[in-house]
């Protein structure tokens, strides 16, 4: 797969890198790693994100390469710029959000680079996916390191390391393979400072975020005899707490602190009226199977989807689906 990806890059000179809307550490880290690599190859590369770069990831963009999507301003003609468009850390074009119309209208070949479980990706001329990989940043490292040689530039190493810790929960999730630990060790030897990376990504909370998390946890419902912890956040909650959607990152993990909880869930309202679902499983329950019911996806132990509102109707559908999956999977143990 990586040889095919290299051939794709060899065929193009202006490559646009994008990731899913509301980007996370893996999407941003992988895009920055690829931008370093493409410049090493002598290519032009741009990174455009929507709606913005999360505040806890600003430090990764040492070169100022990341552009915030503005369709009425500098990105009015974005679709015409690239001779190749690569969607990173997602294999569903609609996950581009506001950039999707530009993606649809571009004449450039479109491709995706992803590690999430997905049936044959659609909407691309080429796809580069490996669900065995822990993170998209892992794929970037496997592509770039043998060709660039070591050590990598420190800012590139930091970006890839950020992608690894983001998708492994700082190496506490079950996807923290031996390979990923060895890769992380190599990046540390190349100049990454683990304590600094952790502090800059995870220890950046605000009073508004703490207030929002407190509200979510106080109202958390424990269902299925305590095996399913579900939280719901509305737009009104965000306004009253002075918080943003960025403040919800990692919140879905919190119910798994309870010994009885096998599945943790978070539902929150989006500005367009739809409801975002995030699910996490400790080990036994396949939450990807649940999210597939709502045209979503991800991994067996970490998946997401979007549902139509209102929030109470979405909550009822999710509760029924998760409880059914819990009964099915736990009965096999």
Secondary structure, DSSP 4 states (H G I P E B T S, - for coil): -HHHHHHHHHT-SEEEEEE-SS--HHHHHHHHHHHHHHHHTT-EEEEEESS---GGGGGG-TT--EEE--TTTTTTTHHHH-SEEEEES-S-GGGGGGGHHHHHH--SEEEEEE-SB-SS--S-SEEEE-TTSS-HHHHHHHHHHHHH-SSPPHHHHHHHHHHHHHHHTTTTSTT--HHHHHHHHHHHHTT--HHHHHHHHHS---HHHHHHHHHHHHT-EEETTTTEEEEEE-HHHHHHHT--GGGGTTGGGGGGGSTT-SEEEEEEE-TTS-EEEEEEESSS--HHHHHHTTT-EE-SSEEEEEE-S-HHHHHHHHHHHHHHHHHHHHTT-
